[in-house]
Amino acid sequence: MKVIKFGGSSLANGTQLKKVLQIVKDDADRRVVVVSAPGKRNDSDEKVTDLLIQLANEVNQKEDYHITLAKILKRYQDIVDELQLDNSIMEEISKNYADLIQTQFKDEWYAMDAFKASGEDNNAKLIAAFFNKEGIPAKYVNPKDAGLLVSDNPGNARVLPETYKNLYALRDIKEVIVFPGFFGYTKEGELLTFSRGGSDISGAIVANGVRANLYENFTDVDAIYVANPKLVKHPKKIAHLTYREMRELSYSGFSVFHDEALQPAFSGGIPVVVKNTNNPSAPGTSITKSRPANEHIVSGIASSTGFIGIYISKYLMNREIGFGRRVLQIFEDFGLNFEHMPSGIDDLSIILREDQMTMQQEQELLYRLKTELDADDVSIKPNLCLLMIVGEGMVSSVGTVAKACTALAEADINLEMINQGSSEVSVMFGIDEKDEARAVKVLYDAFFPRTNK
């Protein structure tokens, strides 16, 4: 049994859905199809999920929502018309949105999750109808009926352990299962979503639950590339990654695969393959516990912007028992989570995502850190980019960090931070956002030299 998941770009219109149909027909082992909401049809288009967030806000603020609702319904209607489906499915989708708008939710966060999830849910119903029309016996299965249970954290739900036992019963369904991604239900029956892009997570959870032989994640690229093709011209394709490498790269900016989606597959020992809906014969990128050795020390180079650094300096900090705990308690008081915390003898840096705070909260945080810690200096560095090199080959290689630092220095790119995890499969650099594109290029050229640049 294989579980396959399709992203929004693979389901954006009827033409794409015909490709999905053929992919399912080509392999009888593809028994579970996990789907996203319709994505962009072109660069200027809107994702259905973005429209649903807008709709939820308009309904919550009691604004006129009819234009936004009409856009959403038209996206589904266009697909129904292109595929020549019975309009009863469109009537069902329209009724779902009418009911959703009238529903009284516990609060605006639960309402937002219900609106966002409707994109995947309605698309799954539509796709199941399309499969049946084309001769593939298919069954829409709602996550609630399947027993996909999640924690009570709106917008950031986590799967509960008993889910996997519940999902095993899906193996008994004879039809091809069409399963909406992105959401599950609490034990109290509340619908909640994973973090944005969470259909990848759903696919991995279902693959684990049914004990699939393979989880195929279909997107719009032939493979995962060593570096972002928008920053590096014609980067190399990656044939094989380990779970650890993919986890690090996803966190650091590789948007092809959600960074939380690997754990369910990893814990179930399920191989993952990232493939292209538009070119399904391409081998794609395999992700497994281990991989064959190759000549490259580094497997991938990733970057992500939107970070700030909080720098704390205090003489003899290293001798002050409980200093780190008090620092983190202040961050916890503000409801902030940090990403990295490199330190020296008298210095400590906290790296966090800047969208967690307002300007006023930043000033309040700096004041508390300065006064309550009796620090010599507390400052903030905005507009940080985290740049990462990842590779299992780094564990047994000497001089990788030196090679990266030399390349960045020769390009006159200043380093705000260097951080290497104990696993030794990744090294992270903090740089100014304005240097992101140049930094990725010089690192790529350092570790993947080209004969003709």
ABEGO torsion letter per residue (X at the ends): XBBBBBBAAAAABAAAAAAAAAAAAABAABABBBBBBBBBABAABBBAAAAAAAAAAAAAAGBBAAAAAAAAAAAAAAAAAAAGBBAAAAAAAAAAAAAAAABBBABAAAAAAAAAAAAAAAAAAAAAAAAAAAGBBBBBBBAAAAGBBBBBBBGABBBBAAAAAAAAAAAABABBBBBBBGBBBBAAGBBBBBBBGAAAAAAAAAAAAAGBABBBBBBABABBBABBAAABBGBBBBABBBAAAAAAAAAAGBAABBAAAAAAAAAAGBBBBBBBAABAABAEBBBBABBBBBABABABBBBBBGBBBBBBBBBGAAABBGAAAAAAAAAAAAGBBBABBBBBAABBBBBBBAAABBAAAAAAAAAAAAAAAGBABBBBBBGBBBBBBBEAAAAABBGAAAAAAAAAAAAGBBBABBBBBAAGABBBBBBBAAAAAAAAAAAAAAABBBABX
